[in-house]
């Protein structure tokens, strides 16, 4: 049995890998830990050339997917991801879109079918640590593909019994408030205003990993997804706010089969030789 320390991160779309897990992918890869990124969909419902939106004239879903996957390959180069695995499902689009009803949309795939495919990857790579979203798709996001990614990952982890530790990504509410205060103080305008219940309650955060040394690599990875730049408002933030937003990544530990403290600074606490 392969005992190499391995991190598997499971995301919904090309570009999701950057913000909440780009730092840990880069940091642990640098430490010699094997890193595996699983991306569930091809991102067909992203913006097309010139910012053409899904459903608008000129939006070609296949063309968008091809470009976004090319951007994903560039992103993982910046992050130093060792293995990229694509499940290749169709992007369901945002909650409430007509594309949610497409029979081939990822959100409509039977959970056990997709979980079996992910389970095969877990069997191959034997990850001690797996990271994905919580049941809301990530701190209250509720994107159908993110919610489905959660369901599929949890089912695969349970069926295989392979991960020793499983985490959900977290966006602490206190950190969100600080970030938006910095943006307002810097004169940065955004249409998005977080509600009081947006993000992860601070008391649920179990693990905060310092990835300060990898913030520039995270930024380069994020910039790789230039076709979706209009939707990535963090790229428009002042440097101080970017540094705050990108320097630490937070998680909620769902379970651990090894002894670990209630609060950690390392996803691999209890697993290192």
C-alpha positions as CSV (number, residue, x, y, z in Angstrom):
1,X,0.0,0.0,0.0
2,X,1.3,3.4,-0.9
3,X,2.0,5.4,2.3
4,X,3.1,8.6,0.7
5,X,1.5,11.6,2.4
6,X,-1.2,12.8,0.0
7,X,-3.6,15.7,-0.1
8,X,-6.7,15.4,-2.3
9,X,-8.8,18.6,-2.9
10,X,-12.1,18.2,-4.7
11,X,-13.6,21.3,-6.4
12,X,-16.6,22.0,-8.7
13,X,-15.2,24.2,-11.5
14,X,-12.0,25.4,-13.1
15,X,-10.8,28.4,-10.9
16,X,-12.4,27.2,-7.7
17,X,-9.0,25.7,-6.7
18,X,-7.3,29.1,-6.2
19,X,-8.9,31.0,-3.4
20,X,-9.7,28.6,-0.6
21,X,-7.1,25.9,-1.3
22,X,-4.4,27.4,-3.7
23,X,-2.2,28.1,-0.7
24,X,-2.3,24.6,0.8
25,X,-1.8,23.0,-2.6
26,X,1.3,25.1,-3.1
27,X,2.6,24.7,0.4
28,X,2.2,21.0,0.8
29,X,3.5,20.4,-2.7
30,X,6.6,22.4,-1.8
31,X,7.0,20.2,1.3
32,X,7.1,17.0,-0.8
33,X,3.5,16.0,-0.1
34,X,1.7,14.6,-3.1
35,X,-1.1,16.9,-4.2
36,X,-4.2,15.8,-6.2
37,X,-6.7,18.3,-7.5
38,X,-10.1,16.8,-8.7
39,X,-12.3,19.2,-10.7
40,X,-15.8,17.9,-11.2
41,X,-17.1,20.0,-14.1
42,X,-15.7,21.6,-17.2
43,X,-17.1,25.1,-16.5
44,X,-19.4,25.4,-19.5
45,X,-21.5,28.1,-17.8
46,X,-18.7,30.6,-17.3
47,X,-18.3,33.8,-19.3
48,X,-17.4,33.5,-23.0
49,X,-14.9,35.7,-25.0
50,X,-15.6,39.4,-24.3
51,X,-17.6,38.6,-21.2
52,X,-20.5,37.1,-23.0
53,X,-22.8,35.6,-20.4
54,X,-24.4,32.1,-20.5
55,X,-27.7,32.3,-22.4
56,X,-26.7,35.4,-24.4
57,X,-26.2,35.3,-28.2
58,X,-22.7,34.1,-29.0
59,X,-22.1,32.1,-25.8
60,X,-20.6,28.7,-26.9
61,X,-20.6,26.4,-23.9
62,X,-18.1,24.0,-25.5
63,X,-15.7,26.8,-26.4
64,X,-16.0,28.2,-22.9
65,X,-15.2,24.8,-21.4
66,X,-12.1,24.4,-23.6
67,X,-10.7,27.7,-22.6
68,X,-11.4,27.3,-18.9
69,X,-9.8,23.9,-18.9
70,X,-6.7,25.4,-20.6
71,X,-6.7,28.1,-17.9
72,X,-7.0,25.4,-15.2
73,X,-3.9,23.6,-16.5
74,X,-2.0,26.9,-16.3
75,X,-3.2,27.5,-12.8
76,X,-2.1,24.2,-11.5
77,X,1.4,24.9,-13.0
78,X,1.6,28.0,-10.8
79,X,0.4,26.1,-7.7
80,X,2.7,23.1,-8.4
81,X,-0.2,20.6,-8.3
82,X,1.3,17.2,-9.0
83,X,-1.9,15.5,-10.3
84,X,-4.9,17.0,-12.0
85,X,-8.0,14.8,-12.4
86,X,-11.0,15.9,-14.4
87,X,-14.3,14.2,-13.9
88,X,-15.6,16.0,-17.0
89,X,-19.2,16.6,-15.9
90,X,-21.3,19.4,-17.4
91,X,-21.5,22.7,-15.5
92,X,-25.0,23.1,-14.0
93,X,-24.9,26.9,-13.8
94,X,-25.8,29.1,-10.9
95,X,-28.8,28.3,-8.6
96,X,-32.1,28.9,-10.4
97,X,-30.7,29.0,-14.0
98,X,-32.5,27.0,-16.7
99,X,-29.3,25.0,-17.1
100,X,-29.9,23.4,-13.7
101,X,-32.4,21.2,-15.6
102,X,-30.1,19.9,-18.2
103,X,-30.1,16.1,-17.9
104,X,-26.3,15.9,-18.2
105,X,-25.7,18.7,-15.6
106,X,-23.5,17.6,-12.7
107,X,-26.2,18.4,-10.2
108,X,-28.5,15.8,-11.8
109,X,-25.9,13.0,-11.8
110,X,-26.8,10.2,-9.4
111,X,-24.5,10.8,-6.3
112,X,-23.5,7.1,-6.1
113,X,-22.4,7.2,-9.8
114,X,-20.2,10.2,-9.4
115,X,-19.0,9.0,-6.0
116,X,-17.9,5.7,-7.5
117,X,-15.7,7.5,-10.0
118,X,-14.2,9.7,-7.2
119,X,-13.8,6.6,-5.0
120,X,-11.7,5.1,-7.8
121,X,-9.4,8.1,-7.5
122,X,-9.2,7.8,-3.8
123,X,-8.3,4.1,-4.2
124,X,-5.5,5.1,-6.6
125,X,-4.0,7.9,-4.7
126,X,-4.8,6.9,-1.1
127,X,-5.1,10.4,0.3
128,X,-4.8,10.8,4.0
129,X,-6.3,14.3,3.8
130,X,-9.3,15.2,1.7
131,X,-10.8,18.7,1.4
132,X,-14.1,19.8,-0.2
133,X,-17.0,22.1,0.5
134,X,-19.6,22.0,3.3
135,X,-23.2,21.0,2.7
136,X,-24.1,24.6,1.6
137,X,-21.5,24.4,-1.2
138,X,-19.0,26.5,0.8
139,X,-19.9,29.0,3.5
140,X,-23.5,29.5,2.2
141,X,-22.7,29.7,-1.5
142,X,-25.4,27.1,-2.5
143,X,-24.2,26.7,-6.1
144,X,-25.7,23.4,-7.3
145,X,-22.3,22.0,-8.5
146,X,-20.7,22.9,-5.2
147,X,-23.4,21.2,-3.2
148,X,-23.2,18.2,-5.4
149,X,-19.4,18.2,-5.0
150,X,-19.9,18.0,-1.3
151,X,-22.4,15.1,-1.5
152,X,-20.2,13.2,-3.9
153,X,-17.0,13.6,-1.9
154,X,-18.6,12.7,1.4
155,X,-20.1,9.6,-0.2
156,X,-16.8,8.5,-1.7
157,X,-15.0,9.1,1.6
158,X,-17.5,7.1,3.5
159,X,-17.7,4.2,1.0
160,X,-13.9,3.8,0.6
161,X,-13.0,4.6,4.2
162,X,-9.6,5.9,2.9
163,X,-9.2,9.5,4.2
164,X,-7.8,9.7,7.7
165,X,-8.9,13.3,7.9
166,X,-11.6,15.2,6.0
167,X,-12.1,19.0,5.9
168,X,-14.5,21.5,4.6
169,X,-13.3,24.8,3.3
170,X,-14.2,27.8,5.5
171,X,-14.4,31.5,5.2
172,X,-14.5,32.9,8.7
173,X,-17.0,35.7,9.2
174,X,-14.5,37.9,11.1
175,X,-12.1,37.6,8.1
176,X,-14.8,38.6,5.7
177,X,-15.7,41.7,7.7
178,X,-12.0,42.8,7.9
179,X,-11.6,42.3,4.2
180,X,-14.6,44.4,3.2
181,X,-13.6,47.1,5.7
182,X,-10.2,47.3,4.0
183,X,-11.9,47.4,0.6
184,X,-14.2,50.2,1.6
185,X,-11.3,52.2,3.2
186,X,-9.4,51.8,-0.1
187,X,-12.3,53.0,-2.2
188,X,-12.9,49.7,-3.9
189,X,-16.5,49.3,-5.1
190,X,-18.2,46.0,-5.4
191,X,-21.9,45.0,-6.0
192,X,-21.5,42.2,-3.5
193,X,-22.2,43.1,0.1
194,X,-21.9,40.2,2.6
195,X,-24.8,39.6,4.9
196,X,-24.3,39.0,8.6
197,X,-24.8,35.2,8.1
198,X,-22.5,34.9,5.1
199,X,-19.4,32.9,5.7
200,X,-18.4,30.3,8.4
201,X,-19.2,31.1,12.0
202,X,-15.8,31.6,13.6
203,X,-16.4,29.1,16.3
204,X,-16.7,26.3,13.7
205,X,-13.2,26.9,12.2
206,X,-10.8,24.3,13.5
207,X,-7.8,24.8,11.3
208,X,-6.0,27.8,9.9
209,X,-3.0,27.3,7.7
210,X,-0.5,30.0,7.1
211,X,0.2,30.2,3.4
212,X,1.7,33.7,3.4
213,X,4.8,32.5,1.5
214,X,2.5,31.4,-1.4
215,X,0.3,34.4,-1.9
216,X,2.0,35.5,-5.1
217,X,1.6,32.0,-6.5
218,X,-2.1,32.1,-5.6
219,X,-2.4,35.4,-7.4
220,X,-0.7,34.1,-10.5
221,X,-3.0,31.0,-10.5
222,X,-6.1,33.3,-10.1
223,X,-4.9,35.5,-12.9
224,X,-4.6,32.4,-15.1
225,X,-8.4,32.3,-15.2
226,X,-8.6,35.6,-17.1
227,X,-11.7,34.7,-19.0
228,X,-13.6,34.8,-15.7
229,X,-11.8,37.9,-14.4
230,X,-15.0,40.0,-14.4
231,X,-16.4,37.7,-11.7
232,X,-13.2,37.5,-9.5
233,X,-13.5,40.8,-7.6
234,X,-10.6,39.8,-5.3
235,X,-8.3,40.7,-8.2
236,X,-9.5,44.3,-8.0
237,X,-8.7,44.6,-4.3
238,X,-5.8,46.7,-3.0
239,X,-2.6,44.8,-2.2
240,X,-3.1,45.0,1.6
241,X,-6.6,43.5,1.3
242,X,-5.3,40.8,-1.1
243,X,-2.5,39.9,1.4
244,X,-5.0,39.5,4.2
245,X,-7.4,37.5,2.1
246,X,-4.8,35.2,0.6
247,X,-2.3,34.7,3.4
248,X,-4.3,32.2,5.5
249,X,-6.7,29.4,4.5
250,X,-9.3,28.2,7.0
251,X,-11.1,24.9,7.3
252,X,-13.5,23.0,9.5
253,X,-12.4,19.5,10.3
254,X,-15.3,17.0,9.8
255,X,-13.5,14.0,11.1
256,X,-10.1,12.7,12.1
257,X,-9.1,9.0,12.5
258,X,-5.8,10.2,14.1
259,X,-5.2,12.1,17.3
260,X,-5.3,15.9,16.6
261,X,-6.0,19.0,18.8
262,X,-9.2,20.9,18.6
263,X,-7.4,23.7,16.8
264,X,-4.6,23.1,14.2
265,X,-2.3,25.0,12.0
266,X,-1.6,22.0,9.7
267,X,-3.9,19.7,7.8
268,X,-1.4,16.9,8.4
269,X,-1.3,17.1,12.2
270,X,-1.1,13.6,13.5
271,X,-0.1,12.1,10.2
272,X,3.5,13.1,9.8
273,X,6.3,10.6,10.6
